[in-house]
Amino acid sequence: MDAQNIRLVQVLDNEQAQRERFLGSPSFRVNGRDLWEEERQQYRLSCRVYPTPHGLKGAPSVEMLREKLRALGTAP
């Protein structure tokens, strides 16, 4: 993966959140798939929490991100 392929997306309203199946901020997608996928009936503007080794946090740890990327074959 190279930094030229990283894209920040600003979700502005609940309609856009629903269209993009936005799970909350921050979210991390690779090739359109969320690294921590979940199914919902409704998608809305919201914050997101992640279960980390140190409890629920507002973002995954760097090591958690690395593990997900390694599993996809996109990180060393």
Secondary structure, DSSP 8 states (H G I E B T S, - for coil): --GGG-------SHHHHHHHT---BS--EETTEETT----S---S-B--EEETTEEESS--HHHHHHHHHHHT---
